[in-house]
Amino acid sequence: MVTLLNKHKLKALMESMQGIFPGASMEQQEQYEVARHYRLCRWFSRGFSVLFLFLILTYNMFHFAQYFVMRFLMRSPNARRTMPYTPVSPWDWSDNLGYYALYTVQALGGYTSILGHITTNLLIYTVSIQVIMHFDYLNRQLVEFKLQSSYAKEMRQLKRLIFYHNELLELVPKINEVFGLPLLLNFMTSSLVVCFVGFQMTITLSPQFAMKLFLFLISALVEIFLICYFSDKLMMASLKVASSVYEMNWLEAEPRFRRMLVLMILRAQRPVHLTATAFLSLSMQTMTTLVRKMDTCSNN
């Protein structure tokens, strides 16, 4: 997934997000509630990373642990050396030290692949949380907007908020342009994994293999859930702009001021969210649909 990212577009996106990020002063950091959103981002990032690292560790070490227990602890004559992934080698590795070397290479390969997978997802989560932080700040500024004695000051402050709102609305399509294709492939592969693994778990399996499939299923579901969750949070935060404008003390404002508020409400009626290219819009409703399809696949 990392290789699917357009480096130039990603760089432009990071520069845009850096341009609207609050300054280093403690006052600005508190206004945007940077610390709270940072803790949220760190909590999700660590939880997601630990889950997938535990998954790859379990998957990589399962076959070696099974062979070790049967060969050296249970002294079973049926102990067989197997690999975590399908081996492709020009020599027979099953009865010599080449087994350990090939097993190590496969384990490192799986670990490297999962790191690339985790990195892209963490970048999506981080970007989404930052945009949600900006929408939350905008909503607070609108609700706390105070009409002043000077009409010119009020208009300047309102124009600043409208310009800020426009920047956020233009930022989300850039995010979807950068992450659209990786999100589509991610969602498609995770959906197929959920359906196939869910079906396999209905068949009588050994406890060891069932545990592997269960971890695989949980990781795929968590991955899809987090993407849909952040997209839904982004959609709710962007829709809240309309209600925040309505909660302003606009009754005492000038007619031109109120007309500008109406235009801002109209723009907020179309929520922004993550999209997997033009084929799929992501939200919690998408997650619900997937779970229903998984249930149908399992029953069939």
Order of alpha helices (4+ residues) and beta strands (2+ residues): alpha-alpha-alpha-alpha-alpha-alpha-alpha-beta-beta-alpha
